[in-house]
Amino acid sequence: MSVDFKTKQLEFTRYIRDPAINPAPADVKTERMAMYRELIFNNIEGFLAGNFPVIRKILDDRQWFELTQDFFSKHRSKTPYFSEIAEEFLDYLENERANPSDYPFLLELAHYEWVEMALSIAKEDIKPNQQPSESLLKHTVKLSPLAWPLVYQFPVQLISPEYLPLEPPGQPTCLIAYRDQDDEVKFIEINPMTYRLLEVVLEHVQIITEDCLNQVAQESHHPNPDLIITGGLQILKDLAEKNVISVCGTG
């Protein structure tokens, strides 16, 4: 008797994804199907727990199982690589998840946790700055490919089982995530002006430091723009020492 392989495959995978609503293939032993289901689901669940440890910690076992099962059953991943499952989980949270009982910061927290993993495996590399930071004003600078400015409504870096905000604070949280020379991923909380400086650098691909500072000072409408320029220059010097920004040639 001929078997339609595609039909049989769909029957098999539908049960694996959600055995609660899909019958097991009639010609495969129940115990074997349960083993397949457990093996595949546990691999996905374990990978998500390892990449989103704070989310796992703030949810109880039932909430975590329901979340991972919902992702497992509904989301159609575009990649076969385990290292990209975390990004697929983000896509699911942003575009498919619809549970009003979820914490309002869930997507932002997931993105924050994903950043650490994504930066740790990023293939880009950087060379330490050779130019002294004292001469930064007349040099062009660019943002390191291993440095990502981030802005969130919630203070995601503070979220824990003891701190679960239901409303965002009045001011957004600005961070810079970067991978250092020892390949360690670090996060720095920054103020909105620093975020804007990095945003301007990123917008221009590379820009003379003085021009960047003048633009931000002008945008700020501060009564004493020299204060913005002086403060901004020191900030960029500090970030250059961490190789968050790369110092290029003179302008």
N, CA and C of each residue as an Amber inpcrd file, in Angstrom:
protein
   753
   0.8520000  -1.2000000   0.0000000   0.0000000   0.0000000   0.0000000
   0.8840000   1.2450000   0.0000000   0.6780000   2.1280000  -0.9610000
   1.4870000   3.3350000  -1.0510000   1.1280000   4.3030000   0.0660000
   2.1400000   5.0650000   0.5040000   1.9540000   6.0440000   1.5760000
   2.3440000   7.4220000   1.0530000   1.4700000   8.3790000   1.2440000
   1.7850000   9.7550000   0.8870000   2.7300000  10.2940000   1.9560000
   4.0110000  10.4390000   1.6010000   5.0140000  10.8130000   2.5950000
   4.7120000  12.1720000   3.2090000   4.3260000  13.1410000   2.3850000
   4.0760000  14.4860000   2.9040000   2.9140000  14.4830000   3.8880000
   1.8540000  13.7330000   3.5610000   0.7100000  13.6490000   4.4620000
   1.1100000  13.0080000   5.7820000   1.9080000  11.9430000   5.6920000
   2.3590000  11.2530000   6.8890000   3.2870000  12.1520000   7.7290000
   4.1210000  12.9200000   7.0480000   5.0270000  13.8330000   7.7440000
   4.2450000  14.8990000   8.5040000   3.2360000  15.4640000   7.8560000
   2.4140000  16.4830000   8.5190000   1.6760000  15.8970000   9.7110000
   1.1680000  14.6860000   9.5710000   0.4850000  14.0230000  10.6790000
   1.4330000  13.8390000  11.8660000   2.6540000  13.4560000  11.5370000
   3.6760000  13.2330000  12.5600000   4.0390000  14.5350000  13.2740000
   4.3570000  15.5840000  12.4920000   4.8180000  16.8390000  13.0860000
   3.7020000  17.5930000  13.8060000   2.4700000  17.4640000  13.3330000
   1.3680000  18.1260000  14.0310000   1.1910000  17.5570000  15.4360000
   1.3470000  16.2590000  15.5400000   1.2560000  15.6450000  16.8680000
   2.4330000  16.0830000  17.7350000   3.6180000  16.1320000  17.1720000
   4.8000000  16.5540000  17.9210000   4.6100000  17.9670000  18.4460000
   4.0670000  18.8530000  17.6010000   3.8830000  20.2500000  17.9990000
   2.8420000  20.3850000  19.1090000   1.7200000  19.6990000  18.9650000
   0.6570000  19.8750000  19.9540000  -0.1790000  18.6070000  20.0520000
   0.2300000  17.6750000  20.9120000  -0.5090000  16.4140000  21.0380000
  -1.8820000  16.5740000  21.6810000  -2.1300000  17.7360000  22.2780000
  -3.4220000  17.9430000  22.9320000  -4.5560000  18.0570000  21.9240000
  -4.2540000  18.5250000  20.7150000  -5.3250000  18.7240000  19.7320000
  -5.1130000  17.9250000  18.4540000  -3.9760000  17.2370000  18.3390000
  -3.6980000  16.4640000  17.1250000  -3.4800000  14.9920000  17.4790000
  -4.1840000  14.0740000  16.7820000  -4.0180000  12.6500000  17.0870000
  -2.6530000  12.1420000  16.6240000  -2.1570000  11.1370000  17.3060000
  -0.8950000  10.5100000  16.9000000  -1.1320000   9.6490000  15.6690000
  -0.1170000   9.4660000  14.8310000  -0.2520000   8.5620000  13.6870000
  -0.6700000   7.1670000  14.1590000  -1.6400000   6.6140000  13.4870000
  -2.2000000   5.3420000  13.9380000  -1.2220000   4.1830000  13.8130000
  -0.2630000   4.3110000  12.8990000   0.6490000   3.2010000  12.6390000
   1.9770000   3.3280000  13.3830000   2.0580000   4.2340000  14.3770000
   3.2630000   4.3800000  15.1890000   2.8730000   4.1780000  16.6520000
   3.6700000   3.4220000  17.3680000   3.3640000   3.1460000  18.7590000
   3.2740000   4.4390000  19.5670000   2.3040000   4.4870000  20.4690000
   2.0840000   5.6720000  21.3040000   3.3340000   6.0240000  22.1100000
   3.9960000   5.0000000  22.6480000   5.1970000   5.2430000  23.4500000
   6.3020000   5.8880000  22.6280000   6.4340000   5.4520000  21.3760000
   7.4700000   6.0060000  20.5150000   7.1650000   7.4580000  20.1720000
   5.8960000   7.7520000  19.8740000   5.5300000   9.1270000  19.5740000
   5.7450000  10.0260000  20.7910000   5.4310000   9.5240000  21.9660000
   5.6480000  10.3100000  23.1830000   7.1300000  10.5870000  23.3950000
   7.9670000   9.6250000  23.0510000   9.4070000   9.8070000  23.1770000
   9.9060000  10.8760000  22.2090000   9.4420000  10.8090000  20.9470000
   9.8270000  11.8210000  19.9680000   9.4000000  13.2130000  20.4300000
   8.1600000  13.3000000  20.8670000   7.6040000  14.5690000  21.3250000
   8.4320000  15.1370000  22.4840000   8.7090000  14.3100000  23.4790000
   9.4500000  14.7590000  24.6490000  10.8590000  15.1990000  24.2780000
  11.5100000  14.4290000  23.4140000  12.8770000  14.7410000  23.0200000
  12.9590000  16.0930000  22.3070000  12.0920000  16.3120000  21.3360000
  12.1480000  17.5430000  20.5380000  11.7130000  18.7480000  21.3760000
  10.6040000  18.6020000  22.0910000  10.1260000  19.7300000  22.8940000
  11.1410000  20.1040000  23.9720000  11.7050000  19.1140000  24.6490000
  12.6600000  19.3980000  25.7230000  13.9090000  20.0900000  25.1980000
  14.3270000  19.7520000  23.9810000  15.4750000  20.4400000  23.3820000
  15.1710000  21.9210000  23.1720000  13.9980000  22.2010000  22.6320000
  13.6090000  23.5980000  22.3940000  13.4440000  24.3280000  23.7230000
  12.7410000  23.7060000  24.6500000  12.5000000  24.3450000  25.9640000
  13.8090000  24.6270000  26.6810000  14.7330000  23.6750000  26.6490000
  16.0150000  23.8690000  27.3160000  16.8320000  24.9740000  26.6930000
  16.7780000  25.0700000  25.3700000  17.5120000  26.1250000  24.6820000
  16.9400000  27.4970000  25.0380000  15.6210000  27.6070000  25.0790000
  14.9940000  28.8780000  25.4420000  15.3020000  29.2480000  26.8920000
  15.2530000  28.2850000  27.7830000  15.5540000  28.5600000  29.1930000
  16.9870000  29.0420000  29.3530000  17.9130000  28.4890000  28.5600000
  19.3030000  28.9080000  28.6470000  19.5500000  30.2840000  28.0790000
  18.7670000  30.6880000  27.0780000  18.9590000  31.9830000  26.4460000
  18.1230000  33.0900000  27.0680000  17.0870000  32.7160000  27.7930000
  16.2260000  33.7150000  28.4360000  16.0790000  33.3680000  29.9210000
  17.2080000  33.3810000  30.6530000  17.1740000  32.9260000  32.0500000
  16.3270000  33.7990000  32.9670000  16.2590000  35.1010000  32.7010000
  15.4600000  35.9660000  33.5770000  13.9730000  35.6910000  33.3580000
  13.5730000  35.5370000  32.0940000  12.1700000  35.2040000  31.8290000
  11.8110000  33.8860000  32.4990000  12.7020000  32.9150000  32.3700000
  12.4280000  31.6150000  33.0090000  12.2930000  31.7840000  34.5250000
  13.0880000  32.6670000  35.1090000  13.1100000  32.8310000  36.5630000
  11.8580000  33.5350000  37.0820000  11.3260000  34.4740000  36.2950000
  10.1730000  35.2320000  36.7910000   8.8390000  34.5340000  36.5330000
   8.8450000  33.4740000  35.7090000   7.6280000  32.7190000  35.4430000
   7.6410000  31.4270000  36.2570000   6.4830000  31.0330000  36.7530000
   6.4210000  29.7380000  37.4300000   6.4010000  28.6280000  36.3840000
   6.4530000  27.3900000  36.8330000   6.5680000  26.2650000  35.8970000
   5.4010000  26.2080000  34.9180000   4.2070000  26.4750000  35.4030000
   3.0330000  26.4260000  34.5260000   3.0920000  27.5250000  33.4820000
   3.4070000  28.7540000  33.9000000   3.4940000  29.8730000  32.9520000
   4.5780000  29.6250000  31.9010000   5.7180000  29.1100000  32.3480000
   6.8140000  28.8550000  31.4090000   6.4370000  27.7650000  30.4140000
   5.8280000  26.6870000  30.9040000   5.4260000  25.6080000  29.9970000
   4.4140000  26.1140000  28.9780000   3.4320000  26.8830000  29.4150000
   2.4140000  27.3840000  28.4890000   3.0210000  28.3060000  27.4430000
   3.9750000  29.1300000  27.8530000   4.6380000  30.0390000  26.9060000
   5.4490000  29.2550000  25.8770000   6.2790000  28.3310000  26.3400000
   7.1170000  27.5750000  25.4040000   6.2850000  26.6520000  24.5260000
   5.2210000  26.0930000  25.0780000   4.3540000  25.2380000  24.2830000
   3.6260000  26.0440000  23.2190000   3.2010000  27.2430000  23.5600000
   2.5270000  28.1010000  22.5850000   3.4740000  28.4470000  21.4300000
   4.7220000  28.7890000  21.7710000   5.7360000  29.0510000  20.7420000
   5.9840000  27.8110000  19.8980000   6.1420000  26.6730000  20.5470000
   6.4540000  25.4210000  19.8690000   5.3410000  25.0050000  18.9120000
   4.1070000  25.2250000  19.3100000   2.9820000  24.7560000  18.5000000
   2.5820000  25.7280000  17.3910000   2.7840000  27.0410000  17.6140000
   2.2630000  28.0320000  16.6670000   3.2970000  28.5970000  15.7060000
   4.5300000  28.7750000  16.1770000   5.5050000  29.4970000  15.3620000
   6.1260000  28.6060000  14.3010000   6.2380000  29.1310000  13.1020000
   6.8800000  28.4270000  11.9970000   8.2590000  29.0440000  11.7790000
   9.2660000  28.3990000  12.3130000  10.6220000  28.9520000  12.2500000
  11.1360000  28.9530000  10.8170000  11.9260000  29.9700000  10.5140000
  12.5040000  30.1180000   9.1780000  13.9340000  29.6020000   9.1240000
  14.4240000  29.0480000  10.2180000  15.8050000  28.5940000  10.2660000
  15.8840000  27.2140000  10.8950000  16.8210000  26.3860000  10.4590000
  17.0260000  25.0800000  11.0940000  18.0890000  25.1250000  12.1910000
  18.6940000  26.3020000  12.4260000  19.8260000  26.4040000  13.3420000
  19.3760000  26.7370000  14.7580000  19.8810000  25.9550000  15.7190000
  19.5170000  26.1880000  17.1130000  19.9550000  27.5740000  17.5760000
  21.0870000  28.0570000  17.0690000  21.5900000  29.3560000  17.5110000
  20.6650000  30.5040000  17.1180000  19.7330000  30.2580000  16.1980000
  18.8240000  31.3020000  15.7530000  17.4140000  31.1420000  16.3140000
  17.2200000  30.1210000  17.1630000  15.8960000  29.9180000  17.7540000
  15.5060000  31.0890000  18.6470000  16.4900000  31.6690000  19.3480000
  16.1810000  32.8060000  20.2210000  15.5950000  33.9640000  19.4240000
  16.1310000  34.1990000  18.2300000  15.5950000  35.2730000  17.3880000
  14.1850000  34.9220000  16.8960000  13.9520000  33.6440000  16.6160000
  12.6120000  33.2090000  16.2330000  11.6280000  33.4220000  17.3860000
  12.1000000  33.2120000  18.6160000  11.2550000  33.4330000  19.7860000
  10.8820000  34.9110000  19.8970000  11.8240000  35.7910000  19.6120000
  11.5230000  37.2280000  19.5960000  10.4540000  37.5520000  18.5510000
  10.5980000  36.9770000  17.3700000   9.6270000  37.1970000  16.2970000
   8.2360000  36.7350000  16.7400000   8.1970000  35.6020000  17.3950000
   6.9200000  35.0730000  17.9040000   6.3080000  36.0290000  18.9280000
   7.1120000  36.5110000  19.8780000   6.5880000  37.4130000  20.9090000
   6.0620000  38.7050000  20.3050000   6.7620000  39.1970000  19.3020000
   6.3850000  40.4860000  18.7120000   5.1810000  40.3780000  17.7900000
   5.0550000  39.2760000  17.0620000   4.0620000  39.2060000  15.9900000
   2.9580000  38.1680000  16.1850000   3.1350000  37.2310000  17.1180000
   2.1490000  36.1590000  17.2360000   1.5790000  36.0080000  18.6370000
   2.3400000  36.3370000  19.6330000   1.8930000  36.1610000  21.0050000
   0.7650000  37.1270000  21.3320000  -0.3160000  36.6160000  21.8680000
  -1.4530000  37.4690000  22.2210000  -2.0520000  36.9570000  23.5240000
  -1.3920000  37.2810000  24.6200000  -1.8670000  36.8540000  25.9290000
  -1.8890000  38.0610000  26.8530000  -3.0770000  38.5770000  27.1650000
  -3.1660000  39.8020000  27.9830000  -2.6070000  39.6420000  29.3890000
  -2.4060000  38.4160000  29.8440000  -1.8720000  38.2190000  31.1880000
  -0.3380000  38.2640000  31.2260000   0.3010000  38.3660000  30.0640000
   1.7550000  38.4720000  30.0330000   2.2070000  39.7720000  30.7000000
   3.3930000  39.7440000  31.2660000   3.9770000  40.9810000  31.7780000
   4.1550000  41.9700000  30.6240000   3.8840000  43.2560000  30.8440000
   3.9710000  44.2280000  29.7460000   5.3890000  44.4200000  29.2170000
   6.3810000  44.0220000  29.9890000   7.7740000  44.1870000  29.5720000
   8.3470000  42.9250000  28.9250000   7.5230000  41.9030000  28.6950000
   8.0360000  40.6020000  28.2650000   8.8530000  40.6910000  26.9810000
   8.3550000  41.3820000  25.9710000   9.0760000  41.4820000  24.7060000
  10.3920000  42.2300000  24.8850000  10.3730000  43.3440000  25.6050000
  11.6100000  44.1050000  25.8150000  12.6340000  43.2960000  26.6030000
  12.1820000  42.5790000  27.6090000  13.1100000  41.7530000  28.3900000
  13.7030000  40.6510000  27.5220000  12.8770000  40.0500000  26.6830000
  13.3850000  39.0120000  25.7800000  14.4180000  39.5840000  24.8230000
  14.1750000  40.7790000  24.3090000  15.1430000  41.4000000  23.4030000
  16.4550000  41.6740000  24.1250000  16.3610000  42.1950000  25.3360000
  17.5510000  42.4740000  26.1460000  18.3750000  41.2100000  26.3710000
  17.7030000  40.1140000  26.6760000  18.4240000  38.8600000  26.9000000
  18.9830000  38.3010000  25.5880000  18.2550000  38.4790000  24.5000000
  18.7360000  38.0060000  23.2000000  19.9940000  38.7560000  22.7790000
  20.0680000  40.0590000  23.0730000  21.2240000  40.8610000  22.6810000
  22.5160000  40.2430000  23.1940000  22.5150000  39.8000000  24.4370000
  23.7360000  39.2240000  25.0090000  24.1920000  38.0060000  24.2230000
  23.2530000  37.1310000  23.8800000  23.5990000  35.9460000  23.1080000
  24.0530000  36.3120000  21.7010000  23.3100000  37.2390000  21.0600000
  23.6280000  37.6090000  19.6830000  25.0050000  38.2590000  19.5730000
  25.3430000  39.1240000  20.5260000  26.6620000  39.7540000  20.5090000
  27.7770000  38.7460000  20.7950000  27.4870000  37.7800000  21.6490000
  28.5310000  36.8110000  22.0190000  28.9370000  35.9250000  20.8520000
  28.0120000  35.6940000  19.8900000  28.3300000  34.8230000  18.7620000
  28.5080000  35.5920000  17.4570000  28.4080000  36.9330000  17.5190000
  28.5790000  37.7400000  16.3070000  29.9490000  37.4870000  15.6900000
  29.9920000  37.3990000  14.3750000  31.2350000  37.0490000  13.6830000
  32.1600000  38.2460000  13.4780000  31.6500000  39.4560000  13.6320000
  32.4860000  40.6400000  13.4550000  33.6010000  40.6680000  14.4960000
  34.6570000  41.3480000  14.1380000  35.7750000  41.5140000  15.0550000
  36.2000000  42.9770000  15.0090000  36.8650000  43.4310000  16.0460000
  37.3390000  44.8160000  16.0790000  38.7960000  44.8520000  16.5110000
  39.4660000  45.9200000  16.0950000  40.8350000  46.1540000  16.5270000
  40.8380000  47.2770000  17.5590000  41.6640000  47.1620000  18.5800000
  41.7250000  48.2340000  19.5840000  42.1070000  49.5680000  18.9450000
  41.5660000  50.6400000  19.4800000  41.9080000  51.9680000  18.9730000
  43.3870000  52.2590000  19.1870000  44.0170000  52.7790000  18.1410000
  45.4250000  53.1570000  18.2280000  45.6050000  54.6420000  18.4930000
  44.5960000  55.4430000  18.0990000  44.6870000  56.8870000  18.2770000
  44.4420000  57.2580000  19.7380000  45.2110000  58.1710000  20.3090000
  44.9550000  58.6110000  21.6890000  43.6360000  59.3570000  21.7790000
  42.8850000  59.0990000  22.8410000  41.5700000  59.7180000  22.9780000
  41.6540000  61.2290000  23.1470000  42.8320000  61.7490000  23.5730000
  42.9700000  63.1920000  23.7610000  42.7940000  63.9580000  22.4560000
  43.1300000  63.3120000  21.3340000  43.0500000  63.9930000  20.0380000
  41.7480000  63.6980000  19.3140000  40.7440000  63.2650000  20.0500000
  39.5220000  62.7670000  19.4310000  38.7400000  63.8250000  18.6650000
  38.7960000  65.0780000  19.0990000  37.9130000  66.1100000  18.5720000
  37.9880000  66.2370000  17.0570000  39.1750000  66.1520000  16.4830000
  39.3520000  66.3560000  15.0430000  39.3890000  65.0520000  14.2480000
  39.1690000  63.9260000  14.9320000  39.1560000  62.6360000  14.2470000
  37.7410000  62.2330000  13.8560000  37.6460000  61.4040000  12.8420000
  36.3620000  60.7920000  12.5210000  36.1880000  59.5580000  13.4040000
  34.9450000  59.2960000  13.7580000  34.6360000  58.1370000  14.5890000
  33.4810000  57.3570000  13.9660000  33.4110000  56.1000000  14.2920000
  32.2850000  55.2790000  13.8780000  31.9630000  54.2980000  14.9960000
  30.7480000  53.8030000  14.9720000  30.3170000  52.8790000  16.0090000
  30.8600000  51.4850000  15.7130000  31.3790000  50.8340000  16.7270000
  31.8570000  49.4670000  16.5720000  30.7000000  48.5650000  16.1570000
  30.9240000  47.6050000  15.2520000  29.8590000  46.6660000  14.9080000
  29.4710000  45.7710000  16.0680000  30.2910000  45.7700000  17.1160000
  30.0000000  44.9680000  18.3080000  29.5220000  45.8440000  19.4590000
  28.9520000  47.0050000  19.1110000  28.3630000  47.9060000  20.1040000
  26.9770000  48.3200000  19.6210000  25.9660000  48.0550000  20.4250000
  24.5820000  48.3240000  20.0240000  23.9110000  49.2680000  21.0250000
  23.5560000  50.4840000  20.6050000  22.7490000  51.3570000  21.4740000
  21.3270000  50.7910000  21.5700000  20.7720000  50.7910000  22.7680000
  19.4550000  50.2090000  23.0110000  18.6030000  51.1790000  23.8140000
  17.3200000  51.1940000  23.5320000  16.4010000  52.0110000  24.3340000
  15.1430000  51.1930000  24.5870000  14.7120000  51.1840000  25.8510000
  13.5440000  50.4060000  26.2650000  12.6130000  51.2750000  27.1010000
  11.3310000  50.9580000  27.0710000  10.3750000  51.6470000  27.9480000
  10.5870000  51.2470000  29.3990000  10.9360000  49.9790000  29.6260000
  11.1170000  49.4610000  30.9820000  12.6040000  49.3140000  31.3050000
  12.9750000  49.4120000  32.5790000  14.3690000  49.1790000  32.9810000
  14.6570000  47.6750000  32.9950000  14.8400000  47.1110000  31.8330000
  14.9240000  45.6520000  31.6910000  16.0980000  45.0570000  32.4630000
  17.1610000  45.8350000  32.6360000  18.3500000  45.3170000  33.3220000
  18.1090000  45.1090000  34.8170000  17.0030000  45.6430000  35.3320000
  16.7020000  45.5280000  36.7590000  15.6420000  44.4750000  37.0560000
  14.9870000  43.9660000  36.0380000  13.8600000  43.0520000  36.2560000
  14.3420000  41.7430000  36.8740000  13.5980000  41.2960000  37.8770000
  13.9200000  40.0770000  38.6120000  12.6350000  39.6140000  39.2950000
  12.6610000  38.4540000  39.9370000  11.4520000  38.0400000  40.6770000
  11.0270000  39.0540000  41.7370000  11.9780000  39.8800000  42.1990000
  11.6570000  40.8880000  43.2200000  11.2250000  42.2210000  42.6170000
  11.4050000  42.3890000  41.3090000  11.0430000  43.6620000  40.6680000
  10.3520000  43.3630000  39.3470000   9.0240000  43.4860000  39.3480000
   8.2050000  43.1640000  38.1900000   7.2690000  44.3340000  37.9020000
   7.7750000  45.4020000  37.2970000   6.9520000  46.6060000  37.0830000
   5.8210000  46.3510000  36.0890000   4.6700000  46.8930000  36.3990000
   3.5120000  46.7510000  35.5180000   3.2730000  47.9940000  34.6720000
   3.9550000  49.0900000  35.0310000   3.8660000  50.3310000  34.2610000
   5.2730000  50.8320000  33.9840000   5.5260000  51.3540000  32.7900000
   6.8630000  51.8980000  32.5190000   7.0820000  53.1850000  33.3020000
   8.3160000  53.4460000  33.7210000   8.5940000  54.7120000  34.4120000
   8.4910000  55.8920000  33.4510000   8.6460000  57.0750000  33.9810000
   8.4820000  58.2730000  33.1680000   9.5220000  58.4360000  32.0770000
  10.7310000  57.9260000  32.3280000  11.8180000  58.0760000  31.3590000
  12.2230000  56.7130000  30.7970000  12.5600000  56.6560000  29.5060000
  13.0170000  55.3950000  28.9270000  14.3830000  54.9990000  29.4870000
  14.7200000  53.7410000  29.3430000  16.0270000  53.2310000  29.7520000
  16.9170000  53.1150000  28.5220000  18.0710000  53.7900000  28.5630000
  19.0270000  53.7530000  27.4590000  20.2470000  52.9450000  27.8870000
  20.6810000  52.0510000  27.0360000  21.8220000  51.1860000  27.3290000
  22.7230000  51.1130000  26.1160000  23.9640000  50.7530000  26.3530000
  24.8590000  50.3700000  25.2680000  25.3570000  48.9660000  25.6050000
  25.1520000  48.0470000  24.6810000  25.6740000  46.6900000  24.8370000
  26.8720000  46.5570000  23.9090000  27.9570000  45.9830000  24.4120000
  29.1450000  45.8380000  23.5650000  29.9440000  44.6140000  23.9720000
  30.7290000  44.1150000  23.0270000  31.6330000  43.0000000  23.3150000
  33.0480000  43.5430000  23.3720000  33.7380000  43.2510000  24.4740000
  35.0550000  43.8370000  24.6740000  36.1610000  42.9680000  24.0800000
  37.4100000  43.3570000  24.3170000  38.5570000  42.6590000  23.7340000
  38.7160000  41.2350000  24.2690000  38.1050000  40.9510000  25.4190000
  38.1530000  39.6000000  25.9780000  36.9260000  38.7890000  25.5880000
  36.1600000  39.3250000  24.6190000  34.9470000  38.6700000  24.1140000
  33.8720000  38.5200000  25.1840000  33.8860000  39.4050000  26.1520000
  32.8210000  39.4420000  27.1550000  31.7980000  40.5010000  26.7570000
  30.5230000  40.1460000  26.8520000  29.4570000  41.0930000  26.5420000
  29.1230000  41.8860000  27.7980000  29.1110000  43.2160000  27.6510000
  28.8480000  44.0910000  28.7890000  27.7550000  45.0920000  28.4270000
  27.0860000  45.5700000  29.4490000  26.0390000  46.5750000  29.2760000
  26.3820000  47.7930000  30.1340000  26.1740000  48.9720000  29.5720000
  26.3530000  50.2200000  30.3140000  25.0570000  51.0100000  30.2090000
  24.5570000  51.4710000  31.3460000  23.4030000  52.3630000  31.3040000
  23.8870000  53.7550000  30.9370000  23.2470000  54.3730000  29.9770000
  23.6630000  55.6840000  29.4820000  22.4900000  56.6500000  29.5530000
  22.8180000  57.9480000  29.5000000  21.7470000  58.9410000  29.5170000
  21.2830000  59.2340000  28.0920000  20.1470000  59.9270000  27.9320000
  19.6240000  60.1940000  26.5960000  20.5970000  60.9540000  25.6920000
  21.4220000  61.8500000  26.2620000  22.3730000  62.5770000  25.4220000
  23.4190000  61.6320000  24.8370000  23.9170000  60.7060000  25.6500000
  24.8850000  59.7380000  25.1410000  24.2520000  58.8780000  24.0570000
  23.0090000  58.4790000  24.2890000  22.3050000  57.6860000  23.2660000
  22.2000000  58.4680000  21.9660000  21.8950000  59.7640000  22.0790000
  21.7630000  60.5790000  20.8650000  23.1200000  60.7330000  20.1730000
  24.1980000  60.8950000  20.9310000  25.5380000  60.9680000  20.3220000
  25.8220000  59.7160000  19.4960000  25.5450000  58.5600000  20.0700000
  25.8010000  57.3060000  19.3540000  24.8670000  57.1660000  18.1570000
  23.6520000  57.6610000  18.3060000  22.6960000  57.6130000  17.2050000
  23.1940000  58.4520000  16.0270000  23.7310000  59.6420000  16.3220000
  24.2600000  60.5080000  15.2660000  25.4510000  59.8470000  14.5740000
  26.3380000  59.2460000  15.3510000  27.4800000  58.5370000  14.7770000
  26.9890000  57.4360000  13.8500000  25.9870000  56.6900000  14.2980000
  25.4580000  55.5790000  13.5130000  24.7740000  56.0760000  12.2430000
  24.0500000  57.1800000  12.3430000  23.3430000  57.7340000  11.1830000
  24.3020000  58.1390000  10.0690000  25.4890000  58.6040000  10.4340000
  26.4520000  59.0880000   9.4430000  27.4960000  58.0360000   9.0540000
  27.3630000  56.8350000   9.5910000  28.3340000  55.7560000   9.3840000
  29.6490000  56.1110000  10.0610000  30.2390000  57.2480000   9.6670000
  31.3460000  57.8130000  10.4300000  31.2970000  59.3300000  10.2820000
  31.7410000  60.0230000  11.3150000  31.5840000  61.4690000  11.3580000
  32.7180000  62.0610000  12.1820000  33.1040000  63.3020000  11.8550000
  34.1000000  64.0070000  12.6680000  33.4830000  64.2770000  14.0410000
  34.2270000  63.9670000  15.0670000  33.7120000  64.1010000  16.4340000
  33.1640000  65.4990000  16.6980000  33.8770000  66.5100000  16.2530000
  33.4420000  67.8890000  16.4820000  32.0870000  68.1460000  15.8400000
  31.8830000  67.6280000  14.6300000  30.5990000  67.8130000  13.9430000
  29.4730000  67.1040000  14.6880000  29.7730000  65.9210000  15.1920000
  28.7710000  65.1670000  15.9600000  28.3580000  65.9490000  17.2010000
  29.3340000  66.4600000  17.9270000  29.0530000  67.2020000  19.1520000
  28.2780000  68.4870000  18.8620000  28.6540000  69.1700000  17.7950000
  27.9470000  70.4050000  17.4350000  26.4920000  70.1210000  17.0830000
  26.2540000  69.0300000  16.3800000  24.8770000  68.6870000  16.0110000
  24.0250000  68.4170000  17.2360000  24.5660000  67.6300000  18.1690000
  23.7990000  67.3050000  19.3740000  23.6010000  68.5460000  20.2390000
  24.6060000  69.3970000  20.3260000  24.4730000  70.6370000  21.1000000
  23.3970000  71.5360000  20.5040000  23.3670000  71.6130000  19.1820000
  22.3600000  72.4340000  18.5100000  20.9570000  71.8690000  18.7380000
  20.8230000  70.5600000  18.6510000  19.5220000  69.9300000  18.8600000
  19.0170000  70.1130000  20.2880000  19.9410000  70.2040000  21.2410000
  19.5470000  70.2740000  22.6520000  18.9390000  71.6180000  23.0340000
  19.2360000  72.6750000  22.2440000  18.7780000  74.0390000  22.5600000
  19.2210000  74.4640000  23.9610000  20.3490000  73.9420000  24.3900000
  20.8680000  74.2940000  25.7130000  21.3810000  75.7390000  25.6880000
  21.1340000  76.5170000  26.7530000  21.5800000  77.9130000  26.7660000
  23.1080000  78.0480000  26.7310000  23.8150000  76.9930000  27.1250000
  25.2780000  77.0100000  27.0720000  25.7460000  75.7550000  26.3200000
  25.7470000  75.8070000  24.9900000  26.0880000  74.6170000  24.2020000
  27.4990000  74.0930000  24.4560000  28.3910000  74.9640000  24.9420000
  29.7520000  74.4930000  25.2240000  29.7570000  73.4080000  26.3080000
  28.8000000  73.4810000  27.2210000  28.7060000  72.4410000  28.2480000
  28.3770000  71.0880000  27.6210000  27.4850000  71.0980000  26.6530000
  27.1180000  69.8650000  25.9480000  28.3210000  69.3230000  25.1980000
  29.0550000  70.2150000  24.5260000  30.2190000  69.7870000  23.7390000
  31.3100000  69.2140000  24.6400000  31.5750000  69.9090000  25.7520000
  32.6140000  69.4280000  26.6770000  32.2320000  68.0850000  27.2950000
  30.9970000  68.0000000  27.7660000  30.5290000  66.7520000  28.3720000
  30.4680000  65.6130000  27.3720000  29.9890000  65.9360000  26.1500000
  29.8820000  64.9120000  25.1140000  31.2400000  64.3970000  24.6760000
  32.2300000  65.2920000  24.6190000  33.5830000  64.8780000  24.2370000
  34.1590000  63.8980000  25.2530000  33.9350000  64.1700000  26.5200000
  34.4440000  63.2580000  27.5580000  33.7630000  61.8960000  27.4670000
  32.4730000  61.9190000  27.1930000  31.7360000  60.6600000  27.0430000
  32.2960000  59.8400000  25.8800000  32.5330000  60.4990000  24.7500000
  33.0620000  59.7890000  23.5820000  34.4820000  59.2790000  23.8300000
  35.2680000  60.0450000  24.5930000  36.6060000  59.5710000  24.9470000
  36.5230000  58.2940000  25.7760000  35.6230000  58.2860000  26.7400000
  35.4540000  57.0960000  27.5730000  35.0150000  55.9020000  26.7310000
  34.1170000  56.1400000  25.7980000  33.6280000  55.0450000  24.9590000
  34.7020000  54.5780000  23.9730000  35.5590000  55.5040000  23.5500000
  36.6690000  55.1200000  22.6710000  37.6460000  54.2150000  23.4110000
  37.8670000  54.4880000  24.6810000  38.7680000  53.6450000  25.4780000
  38.2160000  52.2370000  25.6510000  36.8910000  52.1050000  25.5960000
  36.2500000  50.7860000  25.6950000  36.0730000  50.1660000  24.3140000
  36.4760000  50.8740000  23.2530000  36.3270000  50.4420000  21.8650000
  34.8610000  50.3060000  21.4510000  33.9870000  51.0300000  22.1570000
  32.5900000  51.1260000  21.7210000  32.5190000  51.9110000  20.4260000
  33.3350000  52.9770000  20.3420000  33.4750000  53.6750000  19.0690000
  34.8990000  53.4880000  18.5710000  35.0470000  53.4360000  17.2620000
  36.3470000  53.2800000  16.6410000  36.8320000  54.6410000  16.1510000
  38.0640000  54.9670000  16.4670000  38.6460000  56.2390000  16.0620000
  39.3680000  56.0330000  14.7330000  38.9630000  56.8400000  13.7420000
  39.5420000  56.6960000  12.4090000  40.5420000  57.8400000  12.1630000
  40.7380000  58.2100000  10.9080000  41.6920000  59.2750000  10.5750000
  41.1610000  60.6450000  10.9210000  41.9930000  61.6350000  10.7150000
  41.5820000  63.0130000  10.9730000  40.6690000  63.4840000   9.8580000
  39.7800000  64.4080000  10.2070000  38.8210000  64.9040000   9.2360000
  39.4050000  65.9610000   8.3310000
